Amino acid sequence: MRLFVSLFLAGLCGSAFAQTKPTEPAKGETPLVKPLEGKSETVKLFDGKTLDGWEGYGDQWSVVDGAIVAKNDTEVKFSTYLLTKEKYTDFRLTFSSKLVKSEMHSGVAFWGKVKPDVSKEPEKDRTKHTYAGHLVMFPSDYGMYDLFGRNGLPVNGAAAKKVGKQHDWNEIEILAQGNRVRVAVNGTAVVDWRDPKPETIGAAPIGLQLHSNKEKQEIHFKGLTLETFPKDDKLISVK
């Protein structure tokens, strides 16, 4: 494991936070990065009517009946994202999501970087909004994926599959603090994972995923309420 030297992260504009260092891990153990300190406030990422505050391809993302709709009628060669214009570090995100068409998973990505250079022809392959970061996947292939290139992460999605709904609304909570990610699906805790490479973590956009696929897809998102620097160090949706 590479040791974390320093973590310079920015929260919301005007939010103050303290640099933190991970607890020195024993050999073979994952470093412990404590939650950052900053102003805790609630942010509505989605106003229910427009895509103000977001960036993505207009033919793939729209607002219908109070929900963000991700949809493709032609092949998506590289996974694309609807990205927040603001960048975030420690946060709690609560939202609802529904897979309407296809069996491909979607997800929410964070702590990463926009990566149009995944293609040698970014304009042709439409990779302007492609993202590398940490991906929480749902409702197919529940779990986590490392978009930086470390592939699947050691997170068991079996618990989520038991409580998840494949083609109905799922209530999801993501709690990202320090280098720890916790996830709840429909009131059940399903993920508790620490990144063994916390040097990859940075203030970054939050992205909704439309997965690469030759098939037609449709995924809906609504709610999308974010709390910066959460006051409660727990999943609040878990009973």
N, C-alpha and C positions, 0 to 999 in steps of 0.2 A: 504494500500500500504506500502511496506517496503521501508524505505528511503535508498538512495544510500549513502554509507559512503566513499568509495574510488574506483576509477576505474583505474587499472594499465593495460594498454593496450600497446602492441607492434605492430608496423607497419612493413614495410619491413625492412629487415636487414639493419642496418646503418641509418634508418630513425629516426630522433629525434622527440619527441612529448612531450607535456606538460600534466601532470595530470589535470583532470578537475572534478569538482563536480557539481551535478545537482542543479538547482535553487530550493530553498525550496518550495515545492508545498503546496497549500491550501489543507485542508482536503478533501479527495476524488478525488483530481486531480492527473494527471500523472506528475512525475518530469520531468523537462526540463534539458537535458544534452546537453551542447553545443558541436559543432564539435571539435574534437581534432586537434591540430596543428602538422604539420610535413611536410616533404618534398613532394611536389606534383610532381609526375612523371607518365608517361604513361608506362604501362606494357602490352605486348602482352602475354596473358596467353596461347594462342594457336598459334603455328607457321604454321598451315595449313597442316603439313605433318606428325607430330609425336605426341605422348602423353608425350613428355619430360616435366617435371615439374608437372606431375599428377600421382596420385596413384589410382588404381582400379583393378577390376578383368579383366584379359586380354581377357577372352572369352565373356565379356559383353560390352567392350568398344574398339573401333577401330577408325581408320581414313580412310574415303572413300571420294574421290573426294573433298578434301579440307574441309571436315566437320567431327566433332566428332560424331560418331554413337553409341548410346546406344541401345542394342538389346539383347533380351533373347528368347531362343527357348524352355526352360524348366521353371518350376515355380520359381519365385523369392519369397522366404518365407518372407524375411525382405527387406524393401527398401534399396537399395545400392547406393553408390555414387562414382563418379570420383572426387577425392579431389586434390586441389592444395597442393603442398609440402610446399609452403610459406603460412604464416598467415597474415591476413589483419584486420584492424579495419575500419577506415573511408575510403570509396571508392565510385567510380562511375564505374559501370560495364555496358558496352553496348555489345549486341550480338544479333544474330538471332537464332530462334529455330523453328523447324517444327516437328509436330507429324505425323509420317508416318503410323504407324500401332497401333491399339487399340484406345480406347476412354479414357484411363486412363490419368490423368494429370502427368506431370513431374514438374520440378521446379529447382530453385537455392537456396541452403541453405548456411548460413553464421552465424558468431558470435556464434559458438557452439563448440561441442566436439565430437570426434570420440567415438562411443559407441558400441564396439563389445559385451559387456555384456548384450545386450538386449535379447540374447539367452543363455540358459544354456549349449548349445553345439555350440559354435561359429564356430568351424571348419566345422561341419556337416551342419549347417544352413547358413554358409557363411556370417557372420556378421562383418568381419574384417573392412569393409569400411562403416558400418552403422553409421549414424550421427545424433546428436541431436543439433538443433539450430533453427534459424528462416528460414522458407521456403516461398519463393515467388512462388506461383503455377501458372501453365499455361499448355496448353491452355484450358483444361477442368477444371472445379472448380477453376476459377480464384480467387485469393485472397491471404491470408497468413495463414500459419499453424504453430503452436508452437510444434516443435519436442521434446521439453523438457518434454511435457506431459500436457500442459495446453490446448491442442487441438486447435480447430479452433479459430482464432483471429477475433475480431470485425471489419472486413474489407469487404465491399460490393463489390462483383465481377461483379455486373451488368454492370458497365461502361466498364469494360474490355471485357466482352462478346459482347458488341455492336461493338467494333472495332477490336476484335481478329478474327483470321482465324483458324479454327479447324484443317485443314489438308494442310496448306500452311505456308510459312515463316512468322514469326512475328518478328518485330523489337522491342527489349525490352531494357529498361534502368532501372537500379536499383541504387538509390542514398542512401547510408547508412552513416549517420553522427550522432555522439553522440548516442542518443537512438531513432533517427528518421529514418524511412524508407519511401522513396518515390519511386514510380514505374510508368513508362510510357510504354504503349503498342501502337505501330504504331503511335507514335506522340501524344497520348492522355494520360494525367495524370489520373491514375486509383487508386493509393494508396497513402495515406499520414497518417502514423501511428507512434505513439511513444510507446515504450515498457514501461509499467508501472513498470517493474521489471528490471531496468538497471543493477543491480548487476549481472545478468546472462550474460551480454555482455562481450566478451573477444576477444583478438586477436585470429583468428581462420582460418582454411582453408575455401575456397569457394568450394562448392560441387554441381555437376550436378547430378540430381536424376534419377534413374531407379526405378520406384515404385514397391512395392511388388504386385505380380499379378500371377495368374495361367495361364493367357492368354499370347500369344506372343505379344511383344511390339517392337516398333522401334521409336526412337526420334533422331533428328539431331540437332547439335549445330555448329555454326560457328561465326567468328568474335572474340568475347571474349576479348575485350580490356578493361583494367582496369586503372583508374586514382586514385592514392593514394592521400589522403587528398585533395579532389577536390577544385579547385580555385573558381569555381562558385557555389554558394549556391542555385542551381535551377536545374530542369530537362532540360537539354540542347536540348533534342529531341522534346520537346513540342513547337509547333509553337505559 
